[in-house]
């Protein structure tokens, strides 16, 4: 059974299924993904500080065009980050745009959420999305997990480097239902996806082969929801 790396920026080449999140929407970056490999594309909340409104509008057009690419597995990462409060209104506007496109194109959405749990809950209440959401590098608690899943049954919570450096997350992954879990490498450099699986195995008490099988089933279920 293969490893599933649900969110990576492509630092590691490992046997299995890797969903590569494009690091930019430049033409050169996108050319690298005109292949059979699955990828995701979206406007990161941090980009609201780095790019002009005109550039962000051009990125939206590129993302719409990418929806014709069979290798595009998901939209995102997108979401809300209160660490960048000066652009929060723009982040929210872009997040809502991604949600609308996700529903229209029937694509999962990869969520970046930092100190914005209550904002996410309000959006879930108002938008009532049907397509799967994947909360990448989730750093919340079980109360937030329960609140989210009550509002949106087709959600997943992905863990990575936090299993190595956060006792809170090590405890959380023991509480959360395994059918809601994915693992990822994201942009960190010293652990590959096999290392992340090993840490998840240690915390959940599931051996590696069983963990790989269960997360592979999650991936198949995710694909069938789209």
C-alpha positions as CSV (number, residue, x, y, z in Angstrom):
1,X,0.0,0.0,0.0
2,X,1.4,3.4,-1.0
3,X,2.0,6.4,1.2
4,X,-0.4,9.3,0.7
5,X,1.2,12.8,1.0
6,X,-1.9,14.9,0.8
7,X,-0.1,18.3,0.7
8,X,3.5,18.8,-0.3
9,X,5.4,21.5,-2.1
10,X,7.5,18.9,-3.9
11,X,10.7,18.8,-1.9
12,X,10.7,15.0,-1.7
13,X,10.3,12.3,-4.3
14,X,8.8,9.3,-2.5
15,X,6.9,6.3,-3.9
16,X,3.2,6.8,-3.4
17,X,0.6,9.5,-4.2
18,X,1.8,13.0,-3.7
19,X,-0.6,16.0,-4.1
20,X,1.8,18.9,-4.9
21,X,0.6,22.3,-4.0
22,X,2.1,24.8,-6.5
23,X,4.3,27.4,-4.8
24,X,3.4,30.1,-7.2
25,X,1.1,30.7,-10.2
26,X,3.9,31.8,-12.5
27,X,3.9,30.3,-16.0
28,X,7.1,28.4,-15.3
29,X,5.8,26.9,-12.1
30,X,2.6,25.7,-13.8
31,X,4.5,24.2,-16.7
32,X,6.1,21.8,-14.2
33,X,2.6,20.4,-13.5
34,X,1.5,19.6,-17.0
35,X,2.0,15.9,-16.3
36,X,0.2,12.9,-14.9
37,X,1.0,13.9,-11.3
38,X,-1.8,15.3,-9.2
39,X,-1.5,18.9,-7.9
40,X,-3.5,21.7,-6.2
41,X,-3.5,25.4,-7.0
42,X,-4.9,28.4,-5.3
43,X,-4.2,31.8,-3.9
44,X,-2.5,31.5,-0.5
45,X,-3.7,34.0,2.1
46,X,-0.1,35.3,2.5
47,X,-0.1,36.3,-1.1
48,X,-2.5,39.1,-0.3
49,X,0.5,41.0,1.0
50,X,2.9,40.1,-1.8
51,X,0.8,40.8,-4.9
52,X,-1.3,43.7,-6.3
53,X,-5.0,43.4,-6.8
54,X,-4.4,43.2,-10.6
55,X,-2.0,40.3,-10.1
56,X,-4.5,38.5,-7.8
57,X,-7.2,38.8,-10.5
58,X,-4.8,37.3,-13.1
59,X,-4.2,34.4,-10.7
60,X,-7.9,33.8,-10.5
61,X,-8.1,33.6,-14.2
62,X,-5.2,31.1,-14.3
63,X,-6.9,28.9,-11.7
64,X,-10.1,28.9,-13.7
65,X,-8.1,27.8,-16.7
66,X,-6.4,25.1,-14.6
67,X,-9.8,23.6,-13.9
68,X,-9.6,22.1,-17.4
69,X,-6.5,20.2,-16.4
70,X,-7.3,16.6,-15.5
71,X,-4.3,16.6,-13.1
72,X,-5.7,19.4,-11.0
73,X,-6.9,17.4,-7.9
74,X,-7.9,20.2,-5.6
75,X,-8.1,24.0,-5.2
76,X,-5.9,25.7,-2.6
77,X,-4.3,26.2,-0.5
78,X,-6.6,29.0,0.4
79,X,-8.2,30.2,3.6
80,X,-7.7,32.7,6.5
81,X,-4.7,33.8,8.5
82,X,-5.2,36.3,11.3
83,X,-1.5,36.7,11.5
84,X,-2.0,38.9,8.4
85,X,-4.8,41.0,9.8
86,X,-4.1,43.9,7.6
87,X,-5.4,41.9,4.6
88,X,-8.0,39.9,6.4
89,X,-11.0,41.3,4.4
90,X,-9.3,40.5,1.1
91,X,-8.4,37.0,2.4
92,X,-12.0,36.4,3.2
93,X,-13.1,37.6,-0.2
94,X,-10.6,35.3,-2.0
95,X,-11.6,32.4,0.3
96,X,-15.2,32.8,-0.6
97,X,-14.3,32.9,-4.3
98,X,-12.4,29.6,-3.9
99,X,-15.4,28.0,-2.2
100,X,-17.7,29.0,-5.0
101,X,-15.3,27.7,-7.6
102,X,-14.8,24.4,-5.7
103,X,-18.5,23.8,-5.6
104,X,-18.9,24.7,-9.3
105,X,-16.0,22.6,-10.5
106,X,-16.6,19.8,-8.0
107,X,-13.1,19.9,-6.6
108,X,-11.9,19.5,-3.0
109,X,-10.6,22.5,-1.2
110,X,-7.3,22.7,0.8
111,X,-7.6,25.0,3.7
112,X,-5.0,27.2,5.4
113,X,-6.4,28.3,8.8
114,X,-4.4,30.2,11.4
115,X,-6.2,31.6,14.5
116,X,-9.3,31.7,12.4
117,X,-11.4,28.8,13.7
118,X,-14.4,31.0,14.5
119,X,-14.3,32.7,11.1
120,X,-14.2,29.3,9.4
121,X,-17.2,28.2,11.4
122,X,-19.2,31.3,10.4
123,X,-18.4,30.7,6.7
124,X,-19.4,27.1,7.0
125,X,-22.7,28.1,8.4
126,X,-23.4,30.6,5.7
127,X,-22.0,28.8,2.7
128,X,-22.9,25.2,3.5
129,X,-20.4,23.6,1.1
130,X,-20.8,20.1,-0.2
131,X,-17.3,19.4,-1.7
132,X,-14.7,17.9,0.6
133,X,-12.4,20.3,2.6
134,X,-8.9,19.3,3.8
135,X,-7.6,21.3,6.7
136,X,-3.8,21.1,6.0
137,X,-1.4,21.3,8.9
138,X,-4.3,21.5,11.3
139,X,-3.4,23.0,14.6
140,X,-6.8,23.3,16.3
141,X,-8.3,21.2,19.1
142,X,-11.0,18.5,19.4
143,X,-13.7,21.0,20.2
144,X,-13.0,22.8,16.8
145,X,-12.8,19.4,15.0
146,X,-16.3,18.5,16.4
147,X,-17.7,21.9,15.5
148,X,-16.4,21.7,12.0
149,X,-17.6,18.2,11.3
150,X,-21.1,19.0,12.6
151,X,-21.3,21.7,9.9
152,X,-19.6,19.9,7.1
153,X,-19.4,16.0,7.1
154,X,-17.0,15.8,4.2
155,X,-13.9,17.3,6.0
156,X,-10.4,15.9,6.7
157,X,-7.7,17.1,9.0
158,X,-4.1,16.7,7.8
159,X,-1.0,16.5,10.1
160,X,2.7,16.8,9.4
161,X,5.6,18.4,11.2
162,X,3.3,19.2,14.2
163,X,3.5,15.5,15.1
164,X,7.2,16.1,15.7
165,X,7.0,19.3,17.6
166,X,3.6,19.7,19.3
167,X,2.3,17.6,22.2
168,X,-1.2,19.0,21.6
169,X,-1.3,17.6,18.1
170,X,0.2,14.3,19.2
171,X,-2.7,14.0,21.7
172,X,-5.3,15.2,19.1
173,X,-4.4,12.6,16.5
174,X,-5.2,9.9,19.2
175,X,-8.7,11.4,19.7
176,X,-9.8,12.2,16.1
177,X,-11.4,9.5,14.0
178,X,-8.8,8.0,11.7
179,X,-11.3,8.2,8.7
180,X,-10.9,12.0,9.0
181,X,-7.1,12.0,8.9
182,X,-4.4,12.6,6.3
183,X,-0.7,13.1,6.6
184,X,1.5,15.5,4.8
185,X,5.1,16.9,4.4
186,X,4.1,20.4,3.4
187,X,7.2,22.6,3.1
188,X,9.4,21.3,5.9
189,X,12.7,19.7,5.0
190,X,13.9,17.3,7.6
191,X,11.1,14.7,7.6
192,X,9.8,12.8,4.6
193,X,6.3,11.2,4.4
194,X,7.5,7.9,5.8
195,X,8.8,9.7,8.9
196,X,5.4,11.4,9.3
197,X,3.7,8.0,9.0
198,X,6.0,6.6,11.6
199,X,5.2,9.4,14.1
200,X,1.5,9.0,13.5
201,X,1.8,5.2,14.0
202,X,3.6,5.8,17.3
203,X,0.8,8.1,18.5
204,X,-2.2,6.1,17.3
205,X,-0.9,2.7,18.1
206,X,-1.7,1.6,14.5
207,X,1.2,-0.3,12.7
208,X,2.5,1.3,9.6
209,X,0.9,-1.1,7.2
210,X,-2.6,-0.7,8.7
211,X,-2.2,3.1,8.9
212,X,-1.2,3.2,5.2
213,X,-4.2,1.1,4.3
214,X,-6.6,3.2,6.3
215,X,-5.3,6.5,4.9
216,X,-5.4,5.0,1.4
217,X,-9.1,4.2,2.0
218,X,-9.6,7.8,3.0
219,X,-8.0,8.9,-0.2
220,X,-10.2,6.7,-2.3
221,X,-13.3,8.0,-0.4
222,X,-12.1,11.6,-1.0
223,X,-11.7,10.9,-4.7
224,X,-15.2,9.4,-4.9
225,X,-16.7,12.5,-3.3
226,X,-15.5,14.7,-6.1
